[in-house]
């Protein structure tokens, strides 16, 4: 046990900095003029300032309400990986898989961002495949027109 001053104190008890202290008391001794409470804490430490708690979770509209469903785009990501463009399809799968895990831990903003990224990479995969097939068609058309004109 680390608290040697009061071995019977429970772990849930108040800490030293939570105890109220009057203007005449200080745990750091007296100040330069001998006035209690005017000395600085050792090593430049300051007591933490209370602030608002960080918000990680978007609260439901009423207690017990299910969280808003976030689309994960897993099926389109798998399809574009198989049939369109492999590198960007893999990125789409990675972001799509992050949606459900971030939702499970309550990071709704992160889940929405991952959902948007999965959608973006799915669209990029379709566009990359379209550009690839248009280039193949142009090259094939140019190759076939060269062979038909040179044979005459």
LUMTOR-100160 format. One record per residue: residue in three letters; y negated, x negated, z negated of N, C-alpha, C, O in turn. Coordinates in Angstrom, 1 decimal. Last residue first. Layout:
+-----+--------+--------+--------+--------+--------+--------+--------+--------+--------+--------+--------+--------+
| res |   n_py |   n_px |   n_pz |  ca_py |  ca_px |  ca_pz |   c_py |   c_px |   c_pz |   o_py |   o_px |   o_pz |
+-----+--------+--------+--------+--------+--------+--------+--------+--------+--------+--------+--------+--------+
| Ala |      Y |      X |      Z |      Y |      X |      Z |      Y |      X |      Z |      Y |      X |      Z |
...
+-----+--------+--------+--------+--------+--------+--------+--------+--------+--------+--------+--------+--------+
***
This chain:
+-----+--------+--------+--------+--------+--------+--------+--------+--------+--------+--------+--------+--------+
| res |   n_py |   n_px |   n_pz |  ca_py |  ca_px |  ca_pz |   c_py |   c_px |   c_pz |   o_py |   o_px |   o_pz |
+-----+--------+--------+--------+--------+--------+--------+--------+--------+--------+--------+--------+--------+
| Unk |    3.1 |    3.4 |   96.6 |    2.7 |    4.0 |   97.9 |    2.4 |    3.0 |   98.9 |    2.1 |    3.4 |  100.1 |
| Unk |    3.5 |    2.4 |   94.0 |    4.6 |    2.6 |   94.9 |    4.3 |    3.0 |   96.3 |    5.2 |    3.1 |   97.1 |
| Unk |    1.1 |    2.4 |   92.6 |    1.5 |    1.1 |   93.1 |    2.7 |    1.3 |   94.1 |    3.0 |    0.4 |   94.8 |
| Unk |    0.9 |    5.0 |   91.7 |   -0.1 |    4.5 |   92.7 |    0.4 |    3.2 |   93.3 |    0.0 |    2.9 |   94.4 |
| Unk |    2.9 |    5.3 |   89.8 |    2.9 |    6.2 |   90.9 |    2.0 |    5.7 |   92.0 |    2.2 |    6.0 |   93.2 |
| Unk |    2.3 |    3.3 |   87.8 |    3.6 |    3.2 |   88.6 |    3.6 |    4.1 |   89.8 |    4.2 |    3.8 |   90.8 |
| Unk |   -0.1 |    4.3 |   86.8 |   -0.1 |    3.0 |   87.5 |    1.2 |    2.8 |   88.3 |    1.2 |    2.2 |   89.4 |
| Unk |    0.6 |    6.7 |   85.7 |   -0.3 |    6.7 |   86.8 |   -0.3 |    5.4 |   87.5 |   -0.6 |    5.3 |   88.7 |
| Unk |    2.2 |    5.8 |   83.5 |    2.8 |    6.6 |   84.6 |    1.9 |    6.7 |   85.8 |    2.4 |    6.7 |   87.0 |
| Unk |    0.3 |    4.5 |   82.0 |    1.5 |    3.7 |   82.5 |    2.1 |    4.5 |   83.7 |    2.5 |    3.9 |   84.7 |
| Unk |   -1.4 |    6.5 |   81.2 |   -1.9 |    5.4 |   82.0 |   -0.8 |    4.6 |   82.7 |   -0.9 |    4.2 |   83.8 |
| Unk |    0.4 |    8.1 |   79.8 |   -0.3 |    8.7 |   81.0 |   -0.8 |    7.5 |   81.9 |   -0.7 |    7.6 |   83.1 |
| Unk |    1.0 |    6.4 |   77.7 |    2.1 |    6.8 |   78.6 |    1.5 |    7.4 |   79.9 |    2.1 |    7.2 |   80.9 |
| Unk |   -1.6 |    6.1 |   76.5 |   -0.9 |    4.9 |   77.1 |    0.2 |    5.3 |   78.0 |    0.4 |    4.7 |   79.1 |
| Unk |   -2.0 |    8.8 |   75.8 |   -2.9 |    8.1 |   76.7 |   -2.3 |    6.9 |   77.4 |   -2.4 |    6.7 |   78.6 |
| Unk |    0.1 |    9.2 |   74.0 |    0.0 |   10.0 |   75.2 |   -0.9 |    9.4 |   76.2 |   -0.5 |    9.4 |   77.4 |
| Unk |   -0.6 |    7.3 |   72.0 |    0.7 |    7.2 |   72.7 |    0.7 |    8.0 |   74.0 |    1.1 |    7.5 |   75.1 |
| Unk |   -3.0 |    8.4 |   71.1 |   -3.0 |    7.1 |   71.8 |   -1.7 |    6.9 |   72.5 |   -1.7 |    6.3 |   73.6 |
| Unk |   -2.0 |   10.8 |   70.1 |   -3.0 |   10.9 |   71.2 |   -3.0 |    9.5 |   71.9 |   -3.0 |    9.5 |   73.1 |
| Unk |   -0.5 |    9.8 |   68.0 |    0.2 |   10.5 |   69.1 |   -0.7 |   10.7 |   70.3 |   -0.3 |   10.7 |   71.5 |
| Unk |   -2.5 |    8.7 |   66.3 |   -1.4 |    7.9 |   66.9 |   -0.7 |    8.5 |   68.1 |   -0.5 |    7.9 |   69.1 |
| Unk |   -4.0 |   10.9 |   65.7 |   -4.6 |    9.8 |   66.5 |   -3.5 |    8.9 |   67.1 |   -3.7 |    8.5 |   68.2 |
| Unk |   -2.1 |   12.4 |   64.2 |   -2.7 |   12.9 |   65.4 |   -3.3 |   11.8 |   66.3 |   -3.1 |   11.8 |   67.5 |
| Unk |   -1.6 |   10.6 |   62.1 |   -0.6 |   10.9 |   63.0 |   -1.1 |   11.5 |   64.3 |   -0.6 |   11.2 |   65.4 |
| Unk |   -4.2 |   10.7 |   60.9 |   -3.6 |    9.4 |   61.4 |   -2.5 |    9.7 |   62.4 |   -2.4 |    9.0 |   63.4 |
| Unk |   -4.3 |   13.4 |   60.1 |   -5.3 |   12.9 |   61.1 |   -4.8 |   11.5 |   61.7 |   -4.9 |   11.3 |   62.9 |
| Unk |   -2.2 |   13.5 |   58.3 |   -2.1 |   14.3 |   59.5 |   -3.1 |   13.8 |   60.5 |   -2.7 |   13.8 |   61.7 |
| Unk |   -3.3 |   11.7 |   56.4 |   -2.0 |   11.4 |   57.0 |   -1.8 |   12.2 |   58.3 |   -1.4 |   11.7 |   59.3 |
| Unk |   -5.6 |   12.9 |   55.6 |   -5.7 |   11.6 |   56.3 |   -4.4 |   11.3 |   57.0 |   -4.4 |   10.8 |   58.1 |
| Unk |   -4.5 |   15.1 |   54.3 |   -5.3 |   15.4 |   55.5 |   -5.4 |   14.1 |   56.3 |   -5.4 |   14.1 |   57.5 |
| Unk |   -3.3 |   13.8 |   52.2 |   -2.5 |   14.6 |   53.0 |   -3.2 |   14.8 |   54.4 |   -2.6 |   14.7 |   55.4 |
| Unk |   -5.5 |   12.7 |   50.9 |   -4.5 |   11.8 |   51.6 |   -3.5 |   12.5 |   52.5 |   -3.0 |   11.9 |   53.4 |
| Unk |   -6.7 |   15.0 |   50.0 |   -7.4 |   14.1 |   50.9 |   -6.4 |   13.3 |   51.6 |   -6.5 |   13.1 |   52.9 |
| Unk |   -4.8 |   16.0 |   48.2 |   -5.2 |   16.8 |   49.4 |   -5.8 |   15.9 |   50.4 |   -5.6 |   16.1 |   51.6 |
| Unk |   -4.8 |   14.0 |   46.3 |   -3.6 |   14.3 |   47.0 |   -3.9 |   15.1 |   48.3 |   -3.3 |   14.8 |   49.4 |
| Unk |   -7.4 |   14.2 |   45.4 |   -7.0 |   13.0 |   46.1 |   -5.7 |   13.2 |   46.9 |   -5.6 |   12.7 |   48.0 |
| Unk |   -7.3 |   16.7 |   44.2 |   -8.3 |   16.5 |   45.3 |   -7.9 |   15.2 |   46.1 |   -7.9 |   15.2 |   47.3 |
| Unk |   -5.5 |   16.1 |   42.2 |   -5.2 |   17.1 |   43.1 |   -6.1 |   17.0 |   44.4 |   -5.6 |   17.1 |   45.5 |
| Unk |   -6.9 |   14.2 |   40.7 |   -5.7 |   13.8 |   41.4 |   -5.3 |   14.8 |   42.4 |   -4.8 |   14.5 |   43.5 |
| Unk |   -9.0 |   15.9 |   39.7 |   -9.3 |   14.8 |   40.6 |   -8.1 |   14.3 |   41.3 |   -8.2 |   14.0 |   42.5 |
| Unk |   -7.5 |   17.7 |   38.2 |   -8.2 |   18.2 |   39.3 |   -8.6 |   17.1 |   40.3 |   -8.5 |   17.2 |   41.5 |
| Unk |   -6.5 |   15.9 |   36.3 |   -5.6 |   16.6 |   37.1 |   -6.3 |   17.2 |   38.3 |   -5.7 |   17.1 |   39.4 |
| Unk |   -8.9 |   15.1 |   35.0 |   -8.1 |   14.1 |   35.7 |   -7.1 |   14.8 |   36.7 |   -6.9 |   14.3 |   37.8 |
| Unk |   -9.6 |   17.6 |   33.9 |  -10.5 |   17.0 |   34.8 |   -9.7 |   15.9 |   35.6 |   -9.9 |   15.8 |   36.9 |
| Unk |   -7.4 |   18.0 |   32.1 |   -7.6 |   18.9 |   33.2 |   -8.5 |   18.3 |   34.3 |   -8.3 |   18.5 |   35.5 |
| Unk |   -5.4 |   16.6 |   30.2 |   -6.5 |   16.0 |   31.0 |   -6.7 |   16.8 |   32.3 |   -6.3 |   16.4 |   33.4 |
| Unk |   -3.1 |   17.5 |   28.9 |   -4.4 |   18.2 |   28.6 |   -5.6 |   17.6 |   29.4 |   -6.7 |   18.0 |   29.1 |
| Unk |   -0.7 |   16.6 |   29.5 |   -1.3 |   16.0 |   28.3 |   -2.7 |   16.6 |   28.1 |   -3.4 |   16.2 |   27.1 |
| Unk |   -0.1 |   18.2 |   31.7 |    0.8 |   18.3 |   30.5 |    0.1 |   17.7 |   29.3 |    0.3 |   18.1 |   28.2 |
| Unk |   -1.9 |   17.3 |   33.6 |   -2.0 |   18.7 |   33.1 |   -1.2 |   18.8 |   31.8 |   -1.7 |   19.5 |   30.9 |
| Unk |   -0.8 |   14.8 |   34.2 |   -2.2 |   14.9 |   33.6 |   -2.4 |   16.3 |   33.0 |   -3.1 |   16.4 |   31.9 |
| Unk |    1.6 |   15.6 |   35.4 |    1.6 |   14.8 |   34.1 |    0.2 |   14.8 |   33.4 |    0.2 |   14.8 |   32.2 |
| Unk |    0.7 |   17.0 |   37.6 |    1.5 |   17.7 |   36.6 |    1.5 |   16.9 |   35.3 |    1.5 |   17.5 |   34.2 |
| Unk |   -0.7 |   15.0 |   39.1 |   -1.3 |   16.3 |   38.7 |   -0.6 |   16.9 |   37.5 |   -1.2 |   17.3 |   36.5 |
| Unk |    0.8 |   12.8 |   39.9 |   -0.1 |   12.7 |   38.7 |   -0.6 |   14.0 |   38.2 |   -1.0 |   14.1 |   37.0 |
| Unk |    2.0 |   13.6 |   42.3 |    2.8 |   13.5 |   41.1 |    2.0 |   13.3 |   39.8 |    2.5 |   13.6 |   38.7 |
| Unk |   -0.1 |   13.4 |   44.0 |    0.4 |   14.7 |   43.7 |    1.3 |   14.7 |   42.5 |    1.3 |   15.7 |   41.7 |
| Unk |   -0.6 |   10.6 |   44.1 |   -1.6 |   11.5 |   43.5 |   -1.0 |   12.9 |   43.2 |   -1.4 |   13.5 |   42.1 |
| Unk |    1.9 |    9.9 |   45.4 |    1.5 |    9.3 |   44.1 |    0.5 |   10.2 |   43.4 |    0.6 |   10.5 |   42.2 |
| Unk |    1.8 |   11.3 |   47.8 |    2.8 |   11.6 |   46.9 |    2.4 |   11.1 |   45.5 |    2.7 |   11.8 |   44.5 |
| Unk |   -0.4 |   10.1 |   49.0 |   -0.5 |   11.5 |   48.7 |    0.5 |   11.9 |   47.7 |    0.3 |   12.7 |   46.8 |
| Unk |    0.6 |    7.5 |   49.4 |   -0.5 |    7.7 |   48.5 |   -0.7 |    9.2 |   48.1 |   -1.0 |    9.5 |   46.9 |
| Unk |    2.6 |    8.2 |   51.2 |    3.0 |    7.7 |   49.9 |    1.8 |    7.8 |   48.9 |    2.0 |    8.2 |   47.8 |
| Unk |    0.9 |    8.8 |   53.4 |    1.8 |    9.9 |   52.8 |    2.3 |    9.4 |   51.4 |    2.4 |   10.3 |   50.5 |
| Unk |   -0.1 |    6.4 |   54.1 |   -1.0 |    7.4 |   53.5 |   -0.3 |    8.5 |   52.9 |   -0.7 |    9.2 |   51.9 |
| Unk |    2.3 |    5.2 |   55.2 |    1.5 |    4.6 |   54.1 |    0.6 |    5.6 |   53.4 |    0.5 |    5.6 |   52.2 |
| Unk |    3.5 |    7.2 |   57.1 |    4.2 |    6.8 |   55.9 |    3.2 |    6.2 |   54.8 |    3.2 |    6.7 |   53.7 |
| Unk |    2.6 |   10.0 |   58.7 |    2.2 |    8.6 |   58.6 |    2.6 |    8.1 |   57.2 |    2.1 |    8.6 |   56.2 |
| Unk |    4.6 |   12.4 |   59.4 |    3.3 |   11.9 |   60.0 |    3.1 |   10.4 |   59.9 |    3.3 |    9.7 |   60.8 |
| Unk |    7.0 |   13.0 |   58.3 |    6.8 |   13.4 |   59.7 |    5.5 |   12.8 |   60.3 |    5.3 |   12.8 |   61.5 |
| Unk |    7.2 |   12.1 |   55.6 |    8.4 |   12.1 |   56.4 |    8.0 |   12.2 |   57.9 |    8.6 |   11.5 |   58.8 |
| Unk |    4.6 |   12.5 |   54.6 |    5.2 |   11.2 |   54.5 |    6.4 |   11.1 |   55.5 |    6.6 |   10.0 |   56.1 |
| Unk |    4.2 |   15.2 |   55.1 |    3.4 |   14.2 |   55.9 |    3.9 |   12.8 |   55.8 |    3.8 |   12.0 |   56.7 |
| Unk |    6.1 |   16.2 |   53.2 |    6.2 |   16.5 |   54.6 |    5.4 |   15.5 |   55.5 |    5.9 |   15.0 |   56.5 |
| Unk |    5.0 |   15.3 |   50.7 |    6.3 |   14.8 |   51.2 |    6.5 |   15.0 |   52.7 |    7.1 |   14.2 |   53.4 |
| Unk |    2.6 |   16.7 |   50.7 |    2.6 |   15.2 |   50.7 |    3.9 |   14.7 |   51.1 |    4.0 |   13.7 |   51.8 |
| Unk |    3.4 |   19.4 |   50.7 |    2.7 |   18.8 |   51.9 |    2.7 |   17.3 |   51.9 |    2.8 |   16.7 |   53.0 |
| Unk |    4.6 |   19.3 |   48.1 |    5.4 |   19.6 |   49.3 |    4.7 |   19.1 |   50.6 |    5.3 |   18.5 |   51.4 |
| Unk |    2.4 |   18.7 |   46.4 |    3.6 |   17.8 |   46.5 |    4.4 |   18.1 |   47.7 |    4.8 |   17.1 |   48.4 |
| Unk |    0.0 |   19.8 |   45.6 |    0.2 |   19.4 |   47.0 |    1.4 |   18.5 |   47.2 |    1.4 |   17.6 |   48.0 |
| Unk |   -0.7 |   21.0 |   43.1 |   -0.4 |   19.6 |   43.2 |   -0.2 |   19.0 |   44.6 |   -0.1 |   17.8 |   44.7 |
| Unk |   -3.2 |   23.1 |   41.8 |   -2.2 |   22.9 |   42.9 |   -2.0 |   21.4 |   43.0 |   -2.9 |   20.6 |   43.0 |
| Unk |   -3.3 |   24.3 |   38.6 |   -3.9 |   23.3 |   39.5 |   -2.8 |   23.0 |   40.6 |   -1.7 |   22.6 |   40.2 |
| Unk |   -3.9 |   27.1 |   36.6 |   -3.0 |   26.4 |   37.5 |   -3.7 |   25.5 |   38.5 |   -4.6 |   26.0 |   39.1 |
| Unk |   -5.4 |   27.1 |   33.5 |   -5.6 |   27.4 |   34.9 |   -4.6 |   26.5 |   35.7 |   -4.5 |   25.3 |   35.5 |
| Unk |   -3.3 |   27.8 |   30.7 |   -4.3 |   27.0 |   31.4 |   -4.3 |   27.4 |   32.9 |   -3.3 |   27.9 |   33.4 |
| Unk |   -2.9 |   31.0 |   29.1 |   -2.3 |   29.9 |   29.8 |   -3.5 |   29.1 |   30.5 |   -4.5 |   29.7 |   30.9 |
| Unk |   -4.2 |   31.7 |   25.8 |   -4.2 |   31.9 |   27.3 |   -3.6 |   30.7 |   28.0 |   -3.8 |   29.6 |   27.6 |
| Unk |   -4.4 |   31.1 |   23.1 |   -3.1 |   31.5 |   23.6 |   -3.0 |   31.7 |   25.1 |   -2.0 |   32.0 |   25.7 |
| Unk |   -7.7 |   32.3 |   22.9 |   -6.6 |   31.6 |   22.3 |   -5.2 |   32.1 |   22.8 |   -5.0 |   33.3 |   22.8 |
| Unk |   -9.3 |   32.5 |   26.1 |   -9.0 |   33.1 |   24.8 |   -7.9 |   32.3 |   24.2 |   -7.1 |   31.7 |   24.9 |
| Unk |   -9.8 |   30.7 |   28.1 |  -10.8 |   31.7 |   27.9 |  -10.5 |   32.5 |   26.6 |  -11.5 |   33.0 |   26.0 |
| Unk |   -9.0 |   27.3 |   27.0 |   -8.7 |   28.5 |   27.7 |   -9.7 |   29.6 |   27.4 |  -10.5 |   29.5 |   26.4 |
| Unk |  -11.0 |   24.3 |   27.3 |  -10.5 |   25.4 |   26.5 |  -10.1 |   26.6 |   27.3 |  -10.9 |   26.9 |   28.3 |
| Unk |  -10.0 |   21.3 |   28.6 |  -10.8 |   22.5 |   28.9 |  -10.2 |   23.7 |   28.2 |   -9.1 |   24.0 |   28.4 |
| Unk |  -10.0 |   18.4 |   26.8 |   -9.2 |   19.5 |   27.2 |  -10.2 |   20.7 |   27.5 |  -11.2 |   20.9 |   26.8 |
| Unk |  -11.5 |   16.4 |   25.8 |  -10.5 |   16.0 |   26.8 |   -9.9 |   17.3 |   27.4 |   -9.3 |   17.2 |   28.5 |
| Unk |  -14.4 |   15.6 |   24.4 |  -13.7 |   16.7 |   24.9 |  -12.8 |   16.3 |   26.0 |  -13.2 |   15.9 |   27.1 |
| Unk |  -15.0 |   13.9 |   21.3 |  -14.8 |   13.8 |   22.7 |  -14.0 |   15.0 |   23.2 |  -13.1 |   15.5 |   22.5 |
| Unk |  -17.2 |   15.2 |   18.8 |  -15.8 |   14.8 |   19.2 |  -15.7 |   14.8 |   20.7 |  -16.3 |   15.7 |   21.4 |
| Unk |  -20.5 |   13.9 |   18.2 |  -19.6 |   15.0 |   18.6 |  -18.2 |   14.4 |   19.0 |  -18.1 |   13.3 |   19.5 |
| Unk |  -20.7 |   11.7 |   15.3 |  -21.1 |   12.2 |   16.6 |  -20.2 |   13.3 |   17.1 |  -19.2 |   13.7 |   16.3 |
| Unk |  -21.8 |    9.6 |   12.7 |  -21.0 |   10.7 |   13.2 |  -21.6 |   11.2 |   14.5 |  -22.8 |   11.2 |   14.7 |
| Unk |  -21.8 |    6.1 |   12.8 |  -22.6 |    7.3 |   12.9 |  -21.7 |    8.4 |   13.4 |  -21.0 |    8.3 |   14.4 |
| Unk |  -20.3 |    3.7 |   10.6 |  -20.3 |    4.5 |   11.9 |  -21.1 |    5.8 |   11.7 |  -21.2 |    6.4 |   10.7 |
| Unk |  -22.3 |    1.2 |    9.0 |  -21.4 |    2.4 |    8.9 |  -21.4 |    3.2 |   10.2 |  -22.5 |    3.3 |   10.8 |
| Unk |  -22.2 |   -2.1 |   10.2 |  -22.9 |   -0.9 |    9.9 |  -21.9 |    0.2 |    9.8 |  -20.8 |    0.2 |   10.4 |
| Unk |  -22.1 |   -5.6 |    9.5 |  -21.4 |   -4.3 |    9.8 |  -22.3 |   -3.1 |    9.4 |  -23.0 |   -3.2 |    8.4 |
| Unk |  -23.0 |   -8.1 |    9.1 |  -23.7 |   -7.3 |   10.0 |  -23.0 |   -6.0 |   10.4 |  -23.4 |   -5.3 |   11.3 |
| Unk |  -21.7 |   -9.4 |    6.9 |  -21.4 |   -9.7 |    8.3 |  -22.0 |   -8.8 |    9.4 |  -21.4 |   -8.6 |   10.5 |
| Unk |  -22.2 |   -6.8 |    4.5 |  -21.8 |   -8.1 |    4.9 |  -21.4 |   -8.2 |    6.4 |  -20.9 |   -7.3 |    7.0 |
| Unk |  -25.1 |   -4.6 |    4.6 |  -23.7 |   -4.8 |    4.5 |  -23.3 |   -6.2 |    5.0 |  -24.0 |   -6.8 |    5.8 |
| Unk |  -28.1 |   -5.5 |    2.8 |  -27.4 |   -5.2 |    4.0 |  -25.9 |   -5.4 |    3.8 |  -25.4 |   -6.2 |    3.0 |
| Unk |  -29.7 |   -4.0 |   -0.1 |  -29.0 |   -5.1 |    0.6 |  -28.3 |   -4.6 |    1.8 |  -27.9 |   -3.5 |    1.9 |
| Unk |  -30.8 |   -1.9 |   -1.4 |  -31.5 |   -2.4 |   -0.3 |  -30.9 |   -3.6 |    0.4 |  -31.4 |   -4.2 |    1.4 |
| Unk |  -29.5 |   -1.0 |   -3.7 |  -29.4 |   -0.2 |   -2.4 |  -30.1 |   -0.8 |   -1.3 |  -30.0 |   -0.2 |   -0.2 |
| Unk |  -31.8 |   -2.0 |   -6.2 |  -30.4 |   -1.6 |   -5.8 |  -30.5 |   -0.8 |   -4.5 |  -31.4 |    0.0 |   -4.3 |
| Unk |  -33.9 |   -4.7 |   -6.0 |  -33.8 |   -3.2 |   -6.0 |  -32.4 |   -2.9 |   -5.5 |  -31.9 |   -3.4 |   -4.5 |
| Unk |  -34.5 |   -7.3 |   -6.0 |  -33.7 |   -6.9 |   -7.1 |  -33.6 |   -5.4 |   -7.1 |  -33.1 |   -4.8 |   -8.1 |
| Unk |  -35.7 |   -8.0 |   -3.6 |  -36.6 |   -7.8 |   -4.8 |  -35.8 |   -7.3 |   -6.0 |  -36.5 |   -6.9 |   -7.0 |
| Unk |  -33.4 |   -8.2 |   -1.9 |  -34.2 |   -9.4 |   -2.2 |  -35.1 |   -9.2 |   -3.4 |  -35.4 |  -10.2 |   -4.1 |
| Unk |  -31.0 |   -5.9 |   -3.5 |  -31.7 |   -6.5 |   -2.4 |  -32.6 |   -7.7 |   -2.8 |  -32.4 |   -8.2 |   -3.9 |
| Unk |  -27.7 |   -5.9 |   -5.0 |  -29.2 |   -5.7 |   -5.0 |  -29.8 |   -6.4 |   -3.8 |  -29.3 |   -7.4 |   -3.3 |
| Unk |  -24.6 |   -4.6 |   -3.7 |  -25.4 |   -5.3 |   -4.7 |  -26.9 |   -5.0 |   -4.6 |  -27.3 |   -3.9 |   -4.1 |
| Unk |  -23.2 |   -3.1 |   -2.0 |  -23.5 |   -4.4 |   -1.5 |  -24.4 |   -5.2 |   -2.5 |  -24.9 |   -6.2 |   -2.2 |
| Unk |  -22.9 |   -0.5 |   -2.8 |  -21.7 |   -1.3 |   -2.9 |  -22.0 |   -2.7 |   -2.5 |  -21.1 |   -3.6 |   -2.6 |
| Unk |  -25.4 |    0.9 |   -4.7 |  -25.1 |    0.3 |   -3.5 |  -23.8 |   -0.5 |   -3.7 |  -23.7 |   -1.2 |   -4.7 |
| Unk |  -27.5 |    3.4 |   -6.2 |  -26.3 |    2.7 |   -6.1 |  -26.1 |    2.1 |   -4.7 |  -26.5 |    2.6 |   -3.7 |
| Unk |  -29.8 |    4.8 |   -6.1 |  -29.8 |    3.7 |   -7.0 |  -28.5 |    2.9 |   -7.0 |  -28.4 |    1.9 |   -7.7 |
| Unk |  -29.4 |    6.9 |   -4.3 |  -30.3 |    5.8 |   -3.9 |  -30.3 |    4.6 |   -4.8 |  -30.7 |    3.5 |   -4.5 |
| Unk |  -25.8 |    7.6 |   -4.4 |  -27.2 |    7.9 |   -4.7 |  -28.1 |    6.7 |   -4.3 |  -27.6 |    5.6 |   -3.9 |
| Unk |  -23.2 |    8.3 |   -2.2 |  -23.9 |    7.3 |   -3.1 |  -25.3 |    7.6 |   -3.2 |  -26.0 |    8.0 |   -2.2 |
| Unk |  -20.2 |    9.9 |   -1.6 |  -21.6 |   10.0 |   -1.6 |  -22.2 |    8.9 |   -2.6 |  -21.6 |    8.6 |   -3.7 |
| Unk |  -17.6 |    8.5 |    0.4 |  -18.1 |    8.8 |   -0.9 |  -19.6 |    8.9 |   -1.0 |  -20.3 |    8.0 |   -0.4 |
| Unk |  -17.0 |    7.4 |    2.8 |  -17.2 |    8.9 |    2.8 |  -17.7 |    9.3 |    1.4 |  -18.2 |   10.4 |    1.3 |
| Unk |  -16.5 |    4.8 |    2.5 |  -17.8 |    5.1 |    3.2 |  -18.0 |    6.6 |    3.2 |  -19.1 |    7.0 |    3.5 |
| Unk |  -14.0 |    4.8 |    1.2 |  -15.2 |    4.4 |    0.5 |  -16.5 |    4.8 |    1.1 |  -17.4 |    5.2 |    0.5 |
| Unk |  -12.3 |    8.0 |    2.0 |  -12.5 |    6.5 |    2.1 |  -13.8 |    6.1 |    1.4 |  -14.6 |    7.0 |    1.0 |
| Unk |  -10.3 |   10.5 |    0.5 |  -11.6 |   10.1 |    1.1 |  -11.6 |    8.5 |    1.0 |  -11.1 |    7.9 |    0.1 |
| Unk |   -6.8 |   10.9 |    1.3 |   -8.0 |   11.0 |    0.5 |   -9.2 |   10.4 |    1.2 |   -9.1 |    9.9 |    2.3 |
| Unk |   -4.4 |   10.8 |    2.6 |   -5.3 |   11.7 |    3.1 |   -6.6 |   11.8 |    2.3 |   -7.5 |   12.6 |    2.6 |
| Unk |   -2.8 |    9.0 |    1.2 |   -3.4 |    8.6 |    2.4 |   -4.4 |    9.5 |    3.0 |   -5.3 |    9.1 |    3.7 |
| Unk |   -3.7 |    9.3 |   -2.3 |   -2.9 |    9.7 |   -1.2 |   -3.6 |    9.2 |    0.1 |   -4.8 |    8.9 |    0.1 |
| Unk |   -3.7 |    7.1 |   -5.1 |   -4.5 |    7.9 |   -4.1 |   -3.6 |    8.1 |   -2.8 |   -2.9 |    7.3 |   -2.4 |
| Unk |   -2.5 |    5.6 |   -6.9 |   -2.1 |    7.0 |   -6.9 |   -2.8 |    7.8 |   -5.8 |   -2.4 |    8.9 |   -5.6 |
| Unk |   -3.8 |    3.1 |   -7.0 |   -2.5 |    3.2 |   -6.3 |   -2.0 |    4.7 |   -6.2 |   -1.1 |    4.9 |   -5.4 |
| Unk |   -6.8 |    2.2 |   -6.5 |   -6.2 |    3.4 |   -7.0 |   -4.8 |    3.6 |   -6.3 |   -4.8 |    4.2 |   -5.3 |
| Unk |   -7.1 |   -0.5 |   -5.5 |   -8.0 |    0.0 |   -6.6 |   -7.4 |    1.3 |   -7.2 |   -7.5 |    1.4 |   -8.5 |
| Unk |   -5.5 |   -1.1 |   -3.4 |   -5.1 |   -1.6 |   -4.7 |   -6.0 |   -1.1 |   -5.8 |   -5.6 |   -1.2 |   -7.0 |
| Unk |   -4.5 |    0.0 |   -0.6 |   -5.6 |    0.4 |   -1.5 |   -5.1 |    0.0 |   -2.9 |   -4.4 |    0.8 |   -3.6 |
| Unk |   -2.2 |   -0.6 |    0.8 |   -3.4 |   -1.5 |    1.0 |   -4.5 |   -1.2 |    0.0 |   -5.3 |   -2.0 |   -0.3 |
| Unk |    1.2 |   -0.8 |    0.0 |    0.0 |    0.0 |    0.0 |   -1.2 |   -0.9 |    0.0 |   -1.3 |   -1.9 |   -0.8 |
+-----+--------+--------+--------+--------+--------+--------+--------+--------+--------+--------+--------+--------+
***
